[in-house]
């Protein structure tokens, strides 16, 4: 049961989850993180760390749409092993609906 990052992460990208992941399965896009489903060990420690509540197990109905998105971008975005800088406007975006339209397919600039 891998976990998935869902729409709530878009434009928030707090990255608290990265700090606790024991297997470094997070990948960073320009404005969102994803979890590589083949690397996730289903420990669940990342889920409660997300201030945007944007990490869910694959058994959650909200994950269905986002599992393939996580799998796709985890193969092309860079792996992230340390918490980076949170966007300055993350708190303003936290909890806003309809953020999928803002998803950037671009990888993070490292």
MODELLER restraints for C-alpha pairs under 7 A, 6 or more apart:
rsr = mdl.restraints
at = mdl.atoms
rsr.add(forms.Gaussian(group=physical.xy_distance, feature=features.Distance(at['CA:1:A'], at['CA:42:A']), mean=5.80, stdev=0.5))
rsr.add(forms.Gaussian(group=physical.xy_distance, feature=features.Distance(at['CA:1:A'], at['CA:57:A']), mean=6.50, stdev=0.5))
rsr.add(forms.Gaussian(group=physical.xy_distance, feature=features.Distance(at['CA:1:A'], at['CA:58:A']), mean=5.75, stdev=0.5))
rsr.add(forms.Gaussian(group=physical.xy_distance, feature=features.Distance(at['CA:2:A'], at['CA:37:A']), mean=5.44, stdev=0.5))
rsr.add(forms.Gaussian(group=physical.xy_distance, feature=features.Distance(at['CA:2:A'], at['CA:40:A']), mean=5.55, stdev=0.5))
rsr.add(forms.Gaussian(group=physical.xy_distance, feature=features.Distance(at['CA:2:A'], at['CA:41:A']), mean=6.71, stdev=0.5))
rsr.add(forms.Gaussian(group=physical.xy_distance, feature=features.Distance(at['CA:2:A'], at['CA:42:A']), mean=5.10, stdev=0.5))
rsr.add(forms.Gaussian(group=physical.xy_distance, feature=features.Distance(at['CA:2:A'], at['CA:57:A']), mean=6.07, stdev=0.5))
rsr.add(forms.Gaussian(group=physical.xy_distance, feature=features.Distance(at['CA:2:A'], at['CA:58:A']), mean=5.79, stdev=0.5))
rsr.add(forms.Gaussian(group=physical.xy_distance, feature=features.Distance(at['CA:3:A'], at['CA:35:A']), mean=6.92, stdev=0.5))
rsr.add(forms.Gaussian(group=physical.xy_distance, feature=features.Distance(at['CA:3:A'], at['CA:40:A']), mean=6.95, stdev=0.5))
rsr.add(forms.Gaussian(group=physical.xy_distance, feature=features.Distance(at['CA:3:A'], at['CA:42:A']), mean=6.45, stdev=0.5))
rsr.add(forms.Gaussian(group=physical.xy_distance, feature=features.Distance(at['CA:3:A'], at['CA:55:A']), mean=6.59, stdev=0.5))
rsr.add(forms.Gaussian(group=physical.xy_distance, feature=features.Distance(at['CA:3:A'], at['CA:56:A']), mean=5.47, stdev=0.5))
rsr.add(forms.Gaussian(group=physical.xy_distance, feature=features.Distance(at['CA:3:A'], at['CA:57:A']), mean=4.20, stdev=0.5))
rsr.add(forms.Gaussian(group=physical.xy_distance, feature=features.Distance(at['CA:3:A'], at['CA:58:A']), mean=5.52, stdev=0.5))
rsr.add(forms.Gaussian(group=physical.xy_distance, feature=features.Distance(at['CA:4:A'], at['CA:34:A']), mean=6.81, stdev=0.5))
rsr.add(forms.Gaussian(group=physical.xy_distance, feature=features.Distance(at['CA:4:A'], at['CA:35:A']), mean=5.77, stdev=0.5))
rsr.add(forms.Gaussian(group=physical.xy_distance, feature=features.Distance(at['CA:4:A'], at['CA:55:A']), mean=5.59, stdev=0.5))
rsr.add(forms.Gaussian(group=physical.xy_distance, feature=features.Distance(at['CA:4:A'], at['CA:56:A']), mean=5.52, stdev=0.5))
rsr.add(forms.Gaussian(group=physical.xy_distance, feature=features.Distance(at['CA:4:A'], at['CA:57:A']), mean=6.20, stdev=0.5))
rsr.add(forms.Gaussian(group=physical.xy_distance, feature=features.Distance(at['CA:4:A'], at['CA:58:A']), mean=6.49, stdev=0.5))
rsr.add(forms.Gaussian(group=physical.xy_distance, feature=features.Distance(at['CA:4:A'], at['CA:63:A']), mean=6.12, stdev=0.5))
rsr.add(forms.Gaussian(group=physical.xy_distance, feature=features.Distance(at['CA:4:A'], at['CA:66:A']), mean=6.56, stdev=0.5))
rsr.add(forms.Gaussian(group=physical.xy_distance, feature=features.Distance(at['CA:4:A'], at['CA:67:A']), mean=5.76, stdev=0.5))
rsr.add(forms.Gaussian(group=physical.xy_distance, feature=features.Distance(at['CA:4:A'], at['CA:70:A']), mean=6.47, stdev=0.5))
rsr.add(forms.Gaussian(group=physical.xy_distance, feature=features.Distance(at['CA:5:A'], at['CA:33:A']), mean=6.82, stdev=0.5))
rsr.add(forms.Gaussian(group=physical.xy_distance, feature=features.Distance(at['CA:5:A'], at['CA:34:A']), mean=5.35, stdev=0.5))
rsr.add(forms.Gaussian(group=physical.xy_distance, feature=features.Distance(at['CA:5:A'], at['CA:35:A']), mean=6.38, stdev=0.5))
rsr.add(forms.Gaussian(group=physical.xy_distance, feature=features.Distance(at['CA:5:A'], at['CA:54:A']), mean=5.53, stdev=0.5))
rsr.add(forms.Gaussian(group=physical.xy_distance, feature=features.Distance(at['CA:5:A'], at['CA:55:A']), mean=4.55, stdev=0.5))
rsr.add(forms.Gaussian(group=physical.xy_distance, feature=features.Distance(at['CA:5:A'], at['CA:56:A']), mean=6.58, stdev=0.5))
rsr.add(forms.Gaussian(group=physical.xy_distance, feature=features.Distance(at['CA:5:A'], at['CA:66:A']), mean=6.90, stdev=0.5))
rsr.add(forms.Gaussian(group=physical.xy_distance, feature=features.Distance(at['CA:5:A'], at['CA:70:A']), mean=6.85, stdev=0.5))
rsr.add(forms.Gaussian(group=physical.xy_distance, feature=features.Distance(at['CA:6:A'], at['CA:54:A']), mean=5.14, stdev=0.5))
rsr.add(forms.Gaussian(group=physical.xy_distance, feature=features.Distance(at['CA:6:A'], at['CA:55:A']), mean=6.15, stdev=0.5))
rsr.add(forms.Gaussian(group=physical.xy_distance, feature=features.Distance(at['CA:6:A'], at['CA:63:A']), mean=6.62, stdev=0.5))
rsr.add(forms.Gaussian(group=physical.xy_distance, feature=features.Distance(at['CA:6:A'], at['CA:66:A']), mean=5.68, stdev=0.5))
rsr.add(forms.Gaussian(group=physical.xy_distance, feature=features.Distance(at['CA:7:A'], at['CA:54:A']), mean=6.62, stdev=0.5))
rsr.add(forms.Gaussian(group=physical.xy_distance, feature=features.Distance(at['CA:7:A'], at['CA:99:A']), mean=6.27, stdev=0.5))
rsr.add(forms.Gaussian(group=physical.xy_distance, feature=features.Distance(at['CA:7:A'], at['CA:100:A']), mean=5.80, stdev=0.5))
rsr.add(forms.Gaussian(group=physical.xy_distance, feature=features.Distance(at['CA:8:A'], at['CA:52:A']), mean=5.87, stdev=0.5))
rsr.add(forms.Gaussian(group=physical.xy_distance, feature=features.Distance(at['CA:8:A'], at['CA:53:A']), mean=6.81, stdev=0.5))
rsr.add(forms.Gaussian(group=physical.xy_distance, feature=features.Distance(at['CA:8:A'], at['CA:54:A']), mean=4.70, stdev=0.5))
rsr.add(forms.Gaussian(group=physical.xy_distance, feature=features.Distance(at['CA:8:A'], at['CA:94:A']), mean=7.00, stdev=0.5))
rsr.add(forms.Gaussian(group=physical.xy_distance, feature=features.Distance(at['CA:8:A'], at['CA:95:A']), mean=6.62, stdev=0.5))
rsr.add(forms.Gaussian(group=physical.xy_distance, feature=features.Distance(at['CA:9:A'], at['CA:32:A']), mean=5.58, stdev=0.5))
rsr.add(forms.Gaussian(group=physical.xy_distance, feature=features.Distance(at['CA:9:A'], at['CA:33:A']), mean=6.92, stdev=0.5))
rsr.add(forms.Gaussian(group=physical.xy_distance, feature=features.Distance(at['CA:9:A'], at['CA:52:A']), mean=6.38, stdev=0.5))
rsr.add(forms.Gaussian(group=physical.xy_distance, feature=features.Distance(at['CA:9:A'], at['CA:54:A']), mean=5.37, stdev=0.5))
rsr.add(forms.Gaussian(group=physical.xy_distance, feature=features.Distance(at['CA:10:A'], at['CA:31:A']), mean=5.62, stdev=0.5))
rsr.add(forms.Gaussian(group=physical.xy_distance, feature=features.Distance(at['CA:10:A'], at['CA:32:A']), mean=4.81, stdev=0.5))
rsr.add(forms.Gaussian(group=physical.xy_distance, feature=features.Distance(at['CA:10:A'], at['CA:99:A']), mean=6.26, stdev=0.5))
rsr.add(forms.Gaussian(group=physical.xy_distance, feature=features.Distance(at['CA:10:A'], at['CA:103:A']), mean=6.14, stdev=0.5))
rsr.add(forms.Gaussian(group=physical.xy_distance, feature=features.Distance(at['CA:11:A'], at['CA:31:A']), mean=5.00, stdev=0.5))
rsr.add(forms.Gaussian(group=physical.xy_distance, feature=features.Distance(at['CA:11:A'], at['CA:32:A']), mean=6.38, stdev=0.5))
rsr.add(forms.Gaussian(group=physical.xy_distance, feature=features.Distance(at['CA:11:A'], at['CA:90:A']), mean=6.15, stdev=0.5))
rsr.add(forms.Gaussian(group=physical.xy_distance, feature=features.Distance(at['CA:11:A'], at['CA:93:A']), mean=6.35, stdev=0.5))
rsr.add(forms.Gaussian(group=physical.xy_distance, feature=features.Distance(at['CA:12:A'], at['CA:87:A']), mean=6.54, stdev=0.5))
rsr.add(forms.Gaussian(group=physical.xy_distance, feature=features.Distance(at['CA:12:A'], at['CA:90:A']), mean=4.15, stdev=0.5))
rsr.add(forms.Gaussian(group=physical.xy_distance, feature=features.Distance(at['CA:12:A'], at['CA:91:A']), mean=6.90, stdev=0.5))
rsr.add(forms.Gaussian(group=physical.xy_distance, feature=features.Distance(at['CA:12:A'], at['CA:93:A']), mean=6.07, stdev=0.5))
rsr.add(forms.Gaussian(group=physical.xy_distance, feature=features.Distance(at['CA:12:A'], at['CA:94:A']), mean=6.03, stdev=0.5))
rsr.add(forms.Gaussian(group=physical.xy_distance, feature=features.Distance(at['CA:13:A'], at['CA:31:A']), mean=6.35, stdev=0.5))
rsr.add(forms.Gaussian(group=physical.xy_distance, feature=features.Distance(at['CA:13:A'], at['CA:32:A']), mean=5.34, stdev=0.5))
rsr.add(forms.Gaussian(group=physical.xy_distance, feature=features.Distance(at['CA:13:A'], at['CA:33:A']), mean=6.44, stdev=0.5))
rsr.add(forms.Gaussian(group=physical.xy_distance, feature=features.Distance(at['CA:13:A'], at['CA:86:A']), mean=6.11, stdev=0.5))
rsr.add(forms.Gaussian(group=physical.xy_distance, feature=features.Distance(at['CA:13:A'], at['CA:87:A']), mean=6.98, stdev=0.5))
rsr.add(forms.Gaussian(group=physical.xy_distance, feature=features.Distance(at['CA:14:A'], at['CA:86:A']), mean=5.10, stdev=0.5))
rsr.add(forms.Gaussian(group=physical.xy_distance, feature=features.Distance(at['CA:15:A'], at['CA:83:A']), mean=5.34, stdev=0.5))
rsr.add(forms.Gaussian(group=physical.xy_distance, feature=features.Distance(at['CA:15:A'], at['CA:84:A']), mean=6.70, stdev=0.5))
rsr.add(forms.Gaussian(group=physical.xy_distance, feature=features.Distance(at['CA:16:A'], at['CA:49:A']), mean=5.85, stdev=0.5))
rsr.add(forms.Gaussian(group=physical.xy_distance, feature=features.Distance(at['CA:16:A'], at['CA:50:A']), mean=6.11, stdev=0.5))
rsr.add(forms.Gaussian(group=physical.xy_distance, feature=features.Distance(at['CA:16:A'], at['CA:83:A']), mean=6.40, stdev=0.5))
rsr.add(forms.Gaussian(group=physical.xy_distance, feature=features.Distance(at['CA:17:A'], at['CA:46:A']), mean=4.61, stdev=0.5))
rsr.add(forms.Gaussian(group=physical.xy_distance, feature=features.Distance(at['CA:17:A'], at['CA:49:A']), mean=5.46, stdev=0.5))
rsr.add(forms.Gaussian(group=physical.xy_distance, feature=features.Distance(at['CA:17:A'], at['CA:50:A']), mean=5.91, stdev=0.5))
rsr.add(forms.Gaussian(group=physical.xy_distance, feature=features.Distance(at['CA:18:A'], at['CA:26:A']), mean=6.50, stdev=0.5))
rsr.add(forms.Gaussian(group=physical.xy_distance, feature=features.Distance(at['CA:18:A'], at['CA:81:A']), mean=6.17, stdev=0.5))
rsr.add(forms.Gaussian(group=physical.xy_distance, feature=features.Distance(at['CA:18:A'], at['CA:82:A']), mean=5.99, stdev=0.5))
rsr.add(forms.Gaussian(group=physical.xy_distance, feature=features.Distance(at['CA:18:A'], at['CA:83:A']), mean=5.77, stdev=0.5))
rsr.add(forms.Gaussian(group=physical.xy_distance, feature=features.Distance(at['CA:19:A'], at['CA:82:A']), mean=5.90, stdev=0.5))
rsr.add(forms.Gaussian(group=physical.xy_distance, feature=features.Distance(at['CA:19:A'], at['CA:83:A']), mean=5.86, stdev=0.5))
rsr.add(forms.Gaussian(group=physical.xy_distance, feature=features.Distance(at['CA:20:A'], at['CA:45:A']), mean=6.57, stdev=0.5))
rsr.add(forms.Gaussian(group=physical.xy_distance, feature=features.Distance(at['CA:20:A'], at['CA:46:A']), mean=6.22, stdev=0.5))
rsr.add(forms.Gaussian(group=physical.xy_distance, feature=features.Distance(at['CA:21:A'], at['CA:45:A']), mean=6.85, stdev=0.5))
rsr.add(forms.Gaussian(group=physical.xy_distance, feature=features.Distance(at['CA:21:A'], at['CA:46:A']), mean=6.25, stdev=0.5))
rsr.add(forms.Gaussian(group=physical.xy_distance, feature=features.Distance(at['CA:24:A'], at['CA:80:A']), mean=6.92, stdev=0.5))
rsr.add(forms.Gaussian(group=physical.xy_distance, feature=features.Distance(at['CA:24:A'], at['CA:81:A']), mean=5.47, stdev=0.5))
rsr.add(forms.Gaussian(group=physical.xy_distance, feature=features.Distance(at['CA:25:A'], at['CA:35:A']), mean=5.55, stdev=0.5))
rsr.add(forms.Gaussian(group=physical.xy_distance, feature=features.Distance(at['CA:25:A'], at['CA:36:A']), mean=5.45, stdev=0.5))
rsr.add(forms.Gaussian(group=physical.xy_distance, feature=features.Distance(at['CA:25:A'], at['CA:39:A']), mean=5.55, stdev=0.5))
rsr.add(forms.Gaussian(group=physical.xy_distance, feature=features.Distance(at['CA:25:A'], at['CA:40:A']), mean=5.84, stdev=0.5))
rsr.add(forms.Gaussian(group=physical.xy_distance, feature=features.Distance(at['CA:26:A'], at['CA:33:A']), mean=6.49, stdev=0.5))
rsr.add(forms.Gaussian(group=physical.xy_distance, feature=features.Distance(at['CA:26:A'], at['CA:34:A']), mean=5.63, stdev=0.5))
rsr.add(forms.Gaussian(group=physical.xy_distance, feature=features.Distance(at['CA:26:A'], at['CA:35:A']), mean=4.68, stdev=0.5))
rsr.add(forms.Gaussian(group=physical.xy_distance, feature=features.Distance(at['CA:26:A'], at['CA:36:A']), mean=6.45, stdev=0.5))
rsr.add(forms.Gaussian(group=physical.xy_distance, feature=features.Distance(at['CA:26:A'], at['CA:79:A']), mean=5.93, stdev=0.5))
rsr.add(forms.Gaussian(group=physical.xy_distance, feature=features.Distance(at['CA:26:A'], at['CA:80:A']), mean=5.71, stdev=0.5))
rsr.add(forms.Gaussian(group=physical.xy_distance, feature=features.Distance(at['CA:27:A'], at['CA:33:A']), mean=5.58, stdev=0.5))
rsr.add(forms.Gaussian(group=physical.xy_distance, feature=features.Distance(at['CA:27:A'], at['CA:34:A']), mean=5.27, stdev=0.5))
rsr.add(forms.Gaussian(group=physical.xy_distance, feature=features.Distance(at['CA:27:A'], at['CA:35:A']), mean=6.26, stdev=0.5))
rsr.add(forms.Gaussian(group=physical.xy_distance, feature=features.Distance(at['CA:27:A'], at['CA:74:A']), mean=5.54, stdev=0.5))
rsr.add(forms.Gaussian(group=physical.xy_distance, feature=features.Distance(at['CA:27:A'], at['CA:77:A']), mean=5.70, stdev=0.5))
rsr.add(forms.Gaussian(group=physical.xy_distance, feature=features.Distance(at['CA:27:A'], at['CA:78:A']), mean=5.40, stdev=0.5))
rsr.add(forms.Gaussian(group=physical.xy_distance, feature=features.Distance(at['CA:27:A'], at['CA:79:A']), mean=4.29, stdev=0.5))
rsr.add(forms.Gaussian(group=physical.xy_distance, feature=features.Distance(at['CA:27:A'], at['CA:80:A']), mean=5.39, stdev=0.5))
rsr.add(forms.Gaussian(group=physical.xy_distance, feature=features.Distance(at['CA:28:A'], at['CA:34:A']), mean=6.58, stdev=0.5))
rsr.add(forms.Gaussian(group=physical.xy_distance, feature=features.Distance(at['CA:28:A'], at['CA:77:A']), mean=5.73, stdev=0.5))
rsr.add(forms.Gaussian(group=physical.xy_distance, feature=features.Distance(at['CA:28:A'], at['CA:78:A']), mean=5.73, stdev=0.5))
rsr.add(forms.Gaussian(group=physical.xy_distance, feature=features.Distance(at['CA:28:A'], at['CA:79:A']), mean=6.34, stdev=0.5))
rsr.add(forms.Gaussian(group=physical.xy_distance, feature=features.Distance(at['CA:28:A'], at['CA:80:A']), mean=6.18, stdev=0.5))
rsr.add(forms.Gaussian(group=physical.xy_distance, feature=features.Distance(at['CA:28:A'], at['CA:107:A']), mean=6.37, stdev=0.5))
rsr.add(forms.Gaussian(group=physical.xy_distance, feature=features.Distance(at['CA:28:A'], at['CA:108:A']), mean=5.53, stdev=0.5))
rsr.add(forms.Gaussian(group=physical.xy_distance, feature=features.Distance(at['CA:29:A'], at['CA:77:A']), mean=5.90, stdev=0.5))
rsr.add(forms.Gaussian(group=physical.xy_distance, feature=features.Distance(at['CA:29:A'], at['CA:105:A']), mean=6.84, stdev=0.5))
rsr.add(forms.Gaussian(group=physical.xy_distance, feature=features.Distance(at['CA:29:A'], at['CA:106:A']), mean=5.90, stdev=0.5))
rsr.add(forms.Gaussian(group=physical.xy_distance, feature=features.Distance(at['CA:29:A'], at['CA:107:A']), mean=4.10, stdev=0.5))
rsr.add(forms.Gaussian(group=physical.xy_distance, feature=features.Distance(at['CA:29:A'], at['CA:108:A']), mean=4.43, stdev=0.5))
rsr.add(forms.Gaussian(group=physical.xy_distance, feature=features.Distance(at['CA:30:A'], at['CA:104:A']), mean=6.21, stdev=0.5))
rsr.add(forms.Gaussian(group=physical.xy_distance, feature=features.Distance(at['CA:30:A'], at['CA:106:A']), mean=5.54, stdev=0.5))
rsr.add(forms.Gaussian(group=physical.xy_distance, feature=features.Distance(at['CA:30:A'], at['CA:107:A']), mean=5.16, stdev=0.5))
rsr.add(forms.Gaussian(group=physical.xy_distance, feature=features.Distance(at['CA:30:A'], at['CA:108:A']), mean=4.18, stdev=0.5))
rsr.add(forms.Gaussian(group=physical.xy_distance, feature=features.Distance(at['CA:30:A'], at['CA:109:A']), mean=6.92, stdev=0.5))
rsr.add(forms.Gaussian(group=physical.xy_distance, feature=features.Distance(at['CA:31:A'], at['CA:103:A']), mean=6.81, stdev=0.5))
rsr.add(forms.Gaussian(group=physical.xy_distance, feature=features.Distance(at['CA:31:A'], at['CA:104:A']), mean=6.30, stdev=0.5))
rsr.add(forms.Gaussian(group=physical.xy_distance, feature=features.Distance(at['CA:34:A'], at['CA:70:A']), mean=4.91, stdev=0.5))
rsr.add(forms.Gaussian(group=physical.xy_distance, feature=features.Distance(at['CA:34:A'], at['CA:73:A']), mean=6.94, stdev=0.5))
rsr.add(forms.Gaussian(group=physical.xy_distance, feature=features.Distance(at['CA:34:A'], at['CA:74:A']), mean=6.25, stdev=0.5))
rsr.add(forms.Gaussian(group=physical.xy_distance, feature=features.Distance(at['CA:35:A'], at['CA:70:A']), mean=5.68, stdev=0.5))
rsr.add(forms.Gaussian(group=physical.xy_distance, feature=features.Distance(at['CA:35:A'], at['CA:74:A']), mean=6.49, stdev=0.5))
rsr.add(forms.Gaussian(group=physical.xy_distance, feature=features.Distance(at['CA:36:A'], at['CA:70:A']), mean=6.31, stdev=0.5))
rsr.add(forms.Gaussian(group=physical.xy_distance, feature=features.Distance(at['CA:36:A'], at['CA:71:A']), mean=5.62, stdev=0.5))
rsr.add(forms.Gaussian(group=physical.xy_distance, feature=features.Distance(at['CA:36:A'], at['CA:74:A']), mean=5.15, stdev=0.5))
rsr.add(forms.Gaussian(group=physical.xy_distance, feature=features.Distance(at['CA:37:A'], at['CA:71:A']), mean=6.08, stdev=0.5))
rsr.add(forms.Gaussian(group=physical.xy_distance, feature=features.Distance(at['CA:47:A'], at['CA:55:A']), mean=5.13, stdev=0.5))
rsr.add(forms.Gaussian(group=physical.xy_distance, feature=features.Distance(at['CA:47:A'], at['CA:56:A']), mean=6.45, stdev=0.5))
rsr.add(forms.Gaussian(group=physical.xy_distance, feature=features.Distance(at['CA:52:A'], at['CA:94:A']), mean=5.75, stdev=0.5))
rsr.add(forms.Gaussian(group=physical.xy_distance, feature=features.Distance(at['CA:52:A'], at['CA:95:A']), mean=6.59, stdev=0.5))
rsr.add(forms.Gaussian(group=physical.xy_distance, feature=features.Distance(at['CA:56:A'], at['CA:63:A']), mean=6.44, stdev=0.5))
rsr.add(forms.Gaussian(group=physical.xy_distance, feature=features.Distance(at['CA:57:A'], at['CA:63:A']), mean=6.90, stdev=0.5))
rsr.add(forms.Gaussian(group=physical.xy_distance, feature=features.Distance(at['CA:58:A'], at['CA:64:A']), mean=6.88, stdev=0.5))
rsr.add(forms.Gaussian(group=physical.xy_distance, feature=features.Distance(at['CA:77:A'], at['CA:107:A']), mean=4.91, stdev=0.5))
rsr.add(forms.Gaussian(group=physical.xy_distance, feature=features.Distance(at['CA:78:A'], at['CA:107:A']), mean=6.80, stdev=0.5))
